[in-house]
Amino acid sequence: MNNSQLAQSLHAPLQKSYLIHGDEELLRIEAVDMLRAAGQQQGYRQRTVYTVEGSHFDWNAVLAETQSMGLFSEQKWLEIHIPSGKPGKNGGDALCELAERLPDAMVLVLVLPKLDKAQQQSKWFGAFSRLGAVVEAQPVTGHALPAWIRERLRQHRLDIESDALTLFAERVEGNLLAAKQEIDKLSLLYEAGHLLQTADIEQAIAQVARFDVFQLSSAWMAGDMARVARLLDGLQAEGDEPVLMLWSVAEDIRTMIRLAAALRQGKTVTQVRNELRLWGDKAQYAAQAAYRFSAGQWLELLQECAKIDRQIKGAEDGNAWDGLRHLLMRLSRTD
């Protein structure tokens, strides 16, 4: 289920467990907040939270929580965060045991990042899928983002013109946490019923787009030339040097060469995603990008990186920014 379905389900008694996973941090946070509020209303006021960090985590302490409840114990809330998404063998065994012997007066909430297909086929994931609800916090991207922003504004009884909505979506660059902060600010600046216009957005919203070097990877792999150009403009305007960008692009090209070889051998992106560090949007767009060029063309693109590197160091004539822009536009081209 998604967050909207979760919210609708919380009018009924809580299920035994909730497994929350997904790429979108804001939606994971909001899912946990909704569950905590529902738990408080339904009498789960004794809350224990664990964060699993490293291979030396004491899973016995977690298992002991299920044994410490007396016959007339207060309803108990157990929350386990696994930031790596990998409980390990001991953790997997402990989670299976937890699922088997979870007391009736306890609700267990597991919070993890996006889980790949192999993790979703694990015994512990299956155990919790059968025991309770699975909530997936999927990213809100592309055409879905403006609708998400409009709906969030409506919750504050604000409306927004189409042009202003387009500007808002471009400014936040898919960063839902930033979008939420700006929506909260707008709700304080304007009274309920106000129709937000472009001028309102320009005045009220800071440039919250995170012109992150590593966003370039998913942008060019997706073939989104407009976003690549926008990210480059932002990075250049912020005074960033092209060194880190060039390093990132060169690493991506090397990854594409290795991925293309793996695909030719009959492997899938899922099978090599961890080895090649293809996470998030990269995993979604990497395969289509890998087929964009032949093996020889990928090597030529690496040579172009070497040329830009020499321009940065002053060992060759030419503007490194212009060279980098040309390279990324070529990488983004899908025709």
N, C-alpha and C positions, 0 to 999 in steps of 0.2 A: 504494500500500500504506500501511498505518498502522504505528505503532511496534511493535505485537505481531508483525505479519507481517515487519517488518524484522528483529526479533530472531531469528525462526525462520530467516530466510534467511542469517544470518551464519555458520552452521556450514559453509556452502559457500564456495568461493573468491569474493572480492569482485568485484562487477561493475565495469565501466569507470568509471561515474559514478553519483552519487546527487544528485538534486535534491530538497531538503527545503524545503517551504513550508507556511504555515498560520498561523492566528491565535494558536494556543496556544504561548506562549514556552517553557514548561517542556518540552513534548513536542518542540519543535525542539531544545532544548538536549540532551535525553536522546537523541534520534536521533543527533546529532553525537557525543556521548560514546560511544554504542554502536559507531558506525562507527570512531572513533579507536581504541578498545580492540581491535576486530577487525583493524584495520589494523596495529597493533603486533604482534599475534599472527601475522599473515601476512607480516611483514617490511617493512612500509611505515613505516620509522623516520625518514626524512628528510621533515619536514613544513614546508610553507610556507603561510602564511595571509595573505590579502589582505582588506581591508574597503573596499568601493567607496563613497566619500563625495564627492558633488558631481560636476559635469560635467567636471572637469579630471583625473579619475583616469587614470593611465597604463596603458591596456590593453596597450600594447606590452611592458611589463615582465612582464605575465602570460603573453603569448604567448611571450616569450623563455624562460620556464620549460620549455616543451616542446622547445626547441632546445638546452638546456644539458645534455642527458643523453647521455653517451657510451655506447658499446656494452656496457660492463660496469658501468654505473651502478647504484647501489643503487635499489631500488624507492622511488618518490617519491610523497608525498601532497600534493596541491594543494587548498587550501580557499579558497573565495571567498564572502564574506558581502556581500549587497547589501541593507542595512536598508531602503532606500526601495522595494525591489521593482522598480525601474525602471532597467535598465542603460543605457537610452538607445540611440540608433542606433549609435554607435560601439561601445558595449558589446555590443549585440545581434549586430553583425557579428563582433566578437572572439569571442563565445561560440560562434557558428556555426563559426568557424575552429578554435577549440579542440576542438570536438566532432569535426571532420573529421580532425585530426592528433594526437589524444591518443596519446602513446606507450604501448606495451603495458605498460611497467613503471611506469605512473603511474595513480593513482586521483584523480578530480576530484570534489569535493563542493561543490555550490552551496547556499547557505542564504539564503532569502528569506522575507518575510512572506507573508500570504495573497495569491495572485494571482487577479485577476479573469478572466472568460472570454476577454476580448480578449488578455490577456497569455499565457494558456494556448494561444492559437491562433497565437502568434508563431513565427517560424522557429526562433529559438534554443531555445524550450521544446520544440518538436517534435523538434529535433535531439537534445536530451538525453533526451527520452522514448524515442526509438529506441535511443539508445546505452546507457542504463542504467536505473536504477530511479527512480521518483518517489514520494516519501514525503510524505503530507499530514498535518500536525499539526492536526487538527480540535479545536475546543473541546469540552470535556466539560461538558455543561449539563443542566439539568432532571433527569429521572429517571435519567440515566446517571451523574450525579455520585456518589450514594450507592454504587452498584455499584463505581465506580472507587476510591472511598475504601476500601471493604471489601476489594477485591482487593489494594490497596497494603498494608493492614494485615496481610493474610494472608501477604504476602511477608516480613513481620517476625514471622510466627507469632503474630499477635494476632487475636482475634476481637472482635466488638462487637455489643451488643444493638441492636435496631431503633430504640428511642427515642433511644439515645445516638448512633446513626448519623444520625438525622434532625437532631439538635442539631448535630452536627459539620458536616453539609452546610450548615445555615443559617448557622453561624458563619463559614465560609470564603467564602460568597457566590460560589462559582464560581471563586475565585482558586486555581488549582492549585499555584502556587508556595507560597502560604501553607499549603495543605493538606499538601504534601510536608514542609514544615518542621515542622508539628505532628505528622505521622505519625512523622518521625524522632525527635522529642522523646519521643513516647509509647513508642517502641521502647526508649529509654534508661530511661524511668521504670518500665516494667513488664516482667516476665519473660515469655519465650515461653510461650504457652498461656493467657495471661491473657484473661479475658472482660471487655472494657471496658464499663462501665456509665455511666449518665448522670452520676453523681457524679464519676466519673473524668474525663469530658470537661469538666465545669464547672470542676474544679480545675486541670486540666492545660492547657487551651487558652485562650490569651488571646483577646480580642475582635479577631480578625484580619480580620473583614469590612471591606473598604475602602469606607467610606460616602462614596463619591466622588460629587460633584455630577453628573458626566457619566454615571454609571450610571443615573440617573433616566431619561435619554432612552430607552435600550433597554427599561427596565422598563415605562414607560407605553406605549410603542409596541407592546410585546408584549401589553398588556392585563393585566399581572400586578399587580393592585391590592394584593395582600398584600405583594409585594416593594417596591412604591412606598411603602407605609405604613411598612415596616421601614426602608427607606433614609431616609425623612424623620425617623423617630424617632431614628435614629443620628446624622444630621447635626445635629438640634436638640440632642440630648444632648451632642454634642461642642462645642456653643457656636457653631456656624457661623451667620453672618448670612444671611438669605434673599436678599441682593442678587445673588450669583452664581447661585444656583439660579433666580431669576426671569429673569435674563438668558439662561441656558441654555434655559429653557422657551420664552421668547419667540422665541429664534433657531430652536428646533425647529419652532415653529408657522409661522414664516415659511418654513422649509424645506418643511413639509407643503403650504403654499399653492402653492409653486413646483412641488413634485413632483406634486400633484394636476393642475395645469395641463399638465405634461409627459405624464402618463398619459392625459389626455383627448386629447392630440395623437397618441397611439399609440406613444409612446416607452416604453422599459422602464427599470426601476431601474438595471440594468447600464449602460445608455447614459448616464445622468445621475449615477451614483453619485459620480464624482470631482468633477464640477461642484458638486454639492450636499453633498459631504463626507459621504456615507453609507457609512461603513466599519463593519466588524465586525458586531455584532448589529443595528445600525441598518439596514444593507442588507437584512437578513433580514426585519425587521418593518415597515419604512417603508411599503411599499405597502398593507398591510392597515390601517395607521394612517391613511394619507392618505384612504381611503374612509370613515373613521369619521364625518366631518362634511362638510357642504356648504361651499361657498366662503363663504357668508354666516356660517355658524356659526364657521368658522375666524377670521373677522374679529372676531366677538363675543368669542372667546377671547383675541384680542390686546388688545381693549379691557379685558378682565378683568385682563390683565397690567398694563396702564396704571393701573388702579385700585389694584392691590397695590403698584405702585411709589409711588403717592401716599401709601399707608398707611405704607410704609417711611420716607418722607421727612417724615411727620407732617402732610402737607397734606390728609389725609382720615381720618375716624374709621374704626376697625376694626383688627383684629389681622392683621398681614401673614402670620404663620405659618398662621393659620386659613384665610386666603384662598388661600394657596399650596396648602395641603392639599386644599381643596375643588376648586381648579382641576385639580390632578393626578389626583384621583379621577375627575373628569369626563373628562379626557383618556384615562384608562385604561379607562373603561367600554366594553364591547364589545356590550352588549345594546341 
